[in-house]
Amino acid sequence: MGRVIAQRLIWLVFVLVGISIMTFVISHVVPADPIRAAAGFNARPEQIENLRRRYGMDKPLPQQYLIYMSNILHGDMGTSIRTRRPVLEDIRQYFPATAELTMVALAIMLAVGIPFGIISATKKDKMVDHMSRIIALAGVSMPLFWLGLLLQLAIYGKLGWLPAQGRLDMMVTPPDRITGMYIIDSILERNWDALGSSLQHIILPAVTLAFGSLAVITRMVRSSMLDAMGQDYIRTSRAKGLSERRVILRHALKNALIPTVTLVGLQVGYLLGGDFLVEIIFSWPGIGYYAVQSMTTIDIPAIMGVTLLIASIYVLANLVTDLTYSFLDPRIRLE
């Protein structure tokens, strides 16, 4: 097991190097000058050149890339052209909000998608099954931005039940930064006002982000459950007199979760990618919001930092997914 983990981590390095090369080249061939934009319209030519030398953009592209990768190895992701702060510091500030939103969306996806899939499989071709198919079709067909705007219009604009933007009400004092996640920090500090406000603010963006993945998980669990329930060991379990609940949850579900775990690992990357749209719509101050602002200003160091961060999380999520197989099915040997 340790050898497999070491091999996958080595491959992670090659993946990140490949992604960094592609992102670096693409960001530098864009027909725009980030240094001129950062200097302002009234900047003199010598000011622009000084700024260009400061960020190392006066050197040939291969040399710029080697310098950047050398700095990465020393824990330096560069300085943001837009915020004029170290990119690593910006990521530390913005990423906890994205991590919190992604984890809540993932929890909603699993807490709703798996039970829906089980019910749909056990009630095949009945009304519940037909309803789950409709929800799944809507989930995979509906764009995130449209769903987010629709929820804002209905839940906030018409009903006034939940806030539509931000992480906290303006009159609520944020908890002291421990993890950067308001829900966890509020619980640790017993700041119940901040906890209630943060929970209210996260519901709409989390539901928006989770809806598409929830539909996919529901359909996968349903399909896997139907396949598992047709196997001989399920018929044997029923012949032994085991209760239907135990047959479904103890035997069928455990085997049906193996393909579902694979899909969950892929959905982590999907959720992080969907964060970009959701955070813009709901003014959620996370890494997606930061990345979009950086893209509009061609902030190359910030774009590179966010890209490498998301790629690392995606690859590590797939590694955790592979390792989970051995716990669900002892017959699987990664070696």
C-alpha positions in Angstrom: 0.0 0.0 0.0 2.8 2.4 0.9 4.5 1.7 -2.5 1.3 2.5 -4.3 0.9 5.8 -2.5 4.6 6.7 -3.2 4.1 5.9 -6.9 1.0 8.0 -7.1 2.6 11.0 -5.4 5.5 10.8 -7.9 3.0 10.9 -10.7 1.4 13.8 -9.0 4.7 15.8 -9.5 4.7 15.0 -13.3 1.0 16.0 -13.6 1.6 19.3 -11.9 4.7 20.0 -14.1 2.6 19.3 -17.2 -0.2 21.5 -16.0 2.1 24.3 -15.0 3.8 24.3 -18.5 0.4 24.4 -20.3 -1.0 27.2 -18.0 2.2 29.2 -18.2 2.4 29.1 -22.0 -1.3 29.8 -22.4 -1.2 32.8 -20.0 1.7 34.3 -21.8 0.3 34.0 -25.4 -2.9 35.9 -24.5 -2.9 39.1 -26.5 -2.8 41.4 -23.5 -0.1 43.0 -21.4 -0.8 42.5 -17.7 2.1 44.8 -16.7 0.7 47.7 -18.7 -2.7 47.1 -17.3 -1.3 47.0 -13.7 0.7 50.2 -14.2 -2.3 52.2 -15.3 -3.1 54.3 -18.4 -1.0 57.2 -17.3 2.1 55.3 -16.5 5.3 56.4 -18.2 7.3 53.9 -20.4 10.1 53.7 -17.8 7.6 52.9 -15.0 6.2 50.1 -17.1 9.7 48.7 -17.8 10.6 48.9 -14.1 7.5 47.0 -13.2 8.2 44.5 -15.9 11.7 43.8 -14.5 10.2 43.6 -11.0 8.0 40.7 -12.0 10.7 39.1 -14.2 8.6 39.5 -17.4 11.5 41.1 -19.3 13.2 37.7 -19.7 12.6 35.0 -22.3 9.6 32.8 -21.7 11.6 29.5 -20.9 13.8 31.4 -18.4 10.7 32.9 -16.8 9.2 29.4 -16.4 12.4 28.0 -14.9 12.6 30.9 -12.4 9.0 30.4 -11.5 9.4 26.6 -10.9 12.6 27.3 -8.9 10.6 29.7 -6.7 7.8 27.1 -6.3 10.3 24.6 -4.9 11.2 27.2 -2.3 7.6 27.8 -1.3 7.3 31.1 -3.3 4.3 31.2 -5.7 5.2 34.7 -6.8 3.5 38.1 -6.1 0.0 38.9 -7.4 0.1 41.7 -10.0 -3.4 42.8 -8.9 -3.3 42.6 -5.1 0.5 43.2 -4.8 0.7 40.5 -2.2 2.3 37.0 -2.2 0.0 34.6 -4.1 0.4 32.0 -1.3 -0.9 34.6 1.2 -3.9 35.3 -1.0 -4.6 31.6 -1.3 -4.5 31.2 2.4 -7.0 34.0 2.8 -9.5 32.9 0.1 -9.3 29.1 0.0 -10.9 28.3 3.4 -14.2 29.8 2.1 -14.0 27.6 -1.0 -13.2 24.5 1.1 -16.1 25.2 3.4 -18.5 25.6 0.5 -17.2 22.5 -1.3 -17.5 20.3 1.9 -21.1 21.4 2.6 -22.0 20.8 -1.0 -20.3 17.4 -0.9 -22.2 16.6 2.3 -25.5 17.6 0.7 -24.7 15.5 -2.4 -24.0 12.4 -0.4 -26.7 12.8 2.2 -29.4 13.2 -0.4 -28.0 11.4 -3.5 -27.2 8.0 -1.9 -30.6 7.6 -0.1 -32.4 8.8 -3.2 -30.5 6.2 -5.3 -31.3 3.4 -2.8 -35.0 4.3 -2.7 -35.1 4.6 -6.5 -33.6 1.1 -6.9 -35.8 -0.6 -4.3 -38.9 1.1 -5.8 -38.0 0.5 -9.4 -40.5 1.8 -12.0 -42.7 3.3 -9.3 -43.5 6.9 -8.7 -40.4 7.6 -6.5 -38.2 6.1 -9.2 -39.8 8.3 -11.9 -39.4 11.4 -9.7 -35.7 10.6 -9.2 -35.2 10.3 -12.9 -36.7 13.7 -13.5 -34.5 15.3 -10.8 -31.5 13.6 -12.3 -32.3 14.8 -15.8 -32.8 18.3 -14.5 -29.6 18.2 -12.5 -27.4 17.2 -15.4 -29.1 19.6 -17.8 -29.5 22.8 -15.7 -26.5 25.2 -15.9 -25.2 26.2 -12.5 -25.4 29.9 -13.1 -29.1 29.6 -14.1 -30.0 27.5 -11.1 -28.2 30.0 -8.8 -30.0 33.0 -10.2 -33.3 31.1 -10.0 -32.8 30.3 -6.3 -31.8 33.9 -5.6 -35.0 35.1 -7.3 -37.3 32.6 -5.6 -35.8 32.0 -2.1 -34.4 35.5 -1.5 -36.3 37.8 -3.8 -39.8 36.4 -3.6 -39.9 34.6 -0.2 -37.1 36.3 1.7 -36.1 33.1 3.5 -32.4 33.1 3.0 -29.7 35.7 2.1 -28.4 35.8 -1.4 -24.8 37.0 -1.1 -21.8 36.9 1.1 -20.8 34.7 4.1 -22.2 36.7 7.0 -24.8 39.4 7.7 -23.2 42.9 7.9 -24.1 43.3 11.5 -22.6 40.0 12.6 -19.0 40.0 13.8 -17.0 37.3 12.1 -15.3 34.7 14.4 -11.6 34.9 15.0 -9.7 33.1 12.2 -8.7 29.6 13.3 -9.4 27.5 10.2 -10.8 30.3 8.1 -14.1 28.3 7.8 -16.8 30.3 9.6 -18.9 27.3 10.6 -16.1 25.5 12.3 -14.6 28.7 13.8 -18.0 29.8 15.1 -18.5 26.4 16.8 -15.0 26.5 18.3 -15.6 29.9 19.7 -19.2 29.3 20.6 -20.2 32.3 18.6 -23.8 31.2 17.9 -24.8 34.4 16.1 -22.0 33.9 13.5 -22.8 30.2 13.3 -26.5 30.9 12.5 -25.7 33.6 10.0 -23.0 31.5 8.2 -25.3 28.5 7.9 -28.0 30.7 6.4 -25.6 32.2 3.9 -24.1 28.9 2.8 -27.3 27.1 2.0 -28.2 28.6 -1.4 -24.7 28.4 -2.9 -24.1 24.9 -1.5 -27.4 23.6 -2.9 -26.6 25.2 -6.3 -23.2 23.6 -6.4 -24.4 20.2 -5.2 -27.5 19.9 -7.4 -25.8 18.6 -10.6 -23.5 16.2 -8.7 -26.4 15.0 -6.6 -28.3 14.0 -9.7 -25.3 12.0 -11.0 -24.7 10.3 -7.7 -28.4 9.3 -7.5 -28.4 7.7 -10.9 -25.1 5.9 -10.2 -26.3 4.5 -6.9 -29.5 3.4 -8.5 -27.8 1.6 -11.3 -25.2 -0.1 -9.0 -27.9 -1.1 -6.5 -30.0 -2.7 -9.3 -26.9 -4.6 -10.5 -26.0 -5.8 -7.0 -29.5 -6.8 -6.1 -29.6 -9.2 -9.1 -26.5 -11.1 -7.8 -26.5 -14.6 -6.3 -25.3 -13.6 -2.9 -28.3 -11.3 -2.5 -30.7 -14.2 -3.3 -28.8 -16.3 -0.8 -29.1 -13.7 1.9 -32.8 -13.5 1.4 -33.1 -17.3 1.4 -31.3 -17.3 4.8 -34.2 -15.2 6.2 -32.3 -11.9 6.6 -34.5 -8.9 6.8 -34.8 -6.8 3.6 -33.3 -3.8 5.3 -30.2 -5.8 6.2 -29.9 -7.3 2.8 -30.0 -3.9 1.2 -27.8 -1.9 3.5 -25.4 -4.6 4.6 -24.8 -6.5 1.4 -26.1 -4.7 -1.7 -25.1 -1.2 -0.8 -21.6 -2.0 0.3 -20.8 -3.5 -3.2 -22.8 -0.8 -5.0 -20.7 1.9 -3.4 -17.5 0.9 -5.2 -18.4 2.6 -8.5 -20.0 5.4 -6.6 -16.8 6.1 -4.7 -15.1 6.5 -8.1 -17.7 9.0 -9.1 -17.4 10.9 -5.9 -13.7 11.4 -6.4 -14.3 12.8 -9.8 -17.1 15.1 -8.5 -14.7 16.7 -6.1 -12.9 18.2 -9.1 -16.3 19.1 -10.6 -17.3 20.9 -7.4 -14.1 22.9 -7.3 -14.6 23.9 -10.9 -18.2 24.8 -10.4 -17.2 27.0 -7.4 -16.0 29.6 -9.9 -19.5 30.3 -11.2 -21.2 29.9 -7.9 -18.9 32.2 -6.0 -19.4 34.9 -8.6 -23.2 34.6 -8.5 -23.4 34.6 -4.7 -20.4 37.0 -4.1 -18.8 34.2 -2.1 -15.2 35.4 -1.3 -13.4 32.2 -2.1 -10.7 31.0 -4.4 -13.0 31.0 -7.4 -13.9 34.6 -6.9 -10.2 35.4 -6.5 -9.4 33.5 -9.7 -12.0 35.2 -11.8 -10.8 38.6 -10.7 -7.2 37.5 -11.5 -8.2 36.3 -15.0 -9.9 39.6 -15.9 -6.6 41.4 -15.1 -4.3 38.7 -16.6 -2.7 38.2 -13.2 -0.4 35.4 -14.3 1.1 34.5 -10.8 -2.3 34.3 -9.3 -3.7 32.2 -12.2 -0.8 29.9 -11.9 -1.2 29.5 -8.2 -4.9 28.7 -8.3 -4.4 26.2 -11.2 -1.7 24.3 -9.4 -3.8 24.3 -6.2 -6.9 22.9 -7.9 -4.9 20.3 -9.9 -3.2 19.1 -6.7 -6.5 18.7 -4.9 -8.0 16.9 -7.8 -5.2 14.3 -8.1 -5.1 13.8 -4.3 -8.8 13.2 -4.3 -8.4 10.5 -6.9 -5.6 8.9 -4.8 -7.9 8.8 -1.7 -10.6 7.3 -3.9 -8.3 4.5 -5.0 -7.3 3.8 -1.5 -10.9 3.6 -0.3 -11.5 0.6 -2.6 -9.6 -1.7 -0.4 -11.7 -0.8 2.6 -15.0 -1.4 0.7 -13.9 -4.6 -1.0 -11.0 -6.7 0.6 -10.6 -8.6 -2.7 -9.2 -5.5 -4.4 -5.4 -5.3 -4.1 -3.9 -2.1 -5.5 -0.5 -3.8 -5.8 
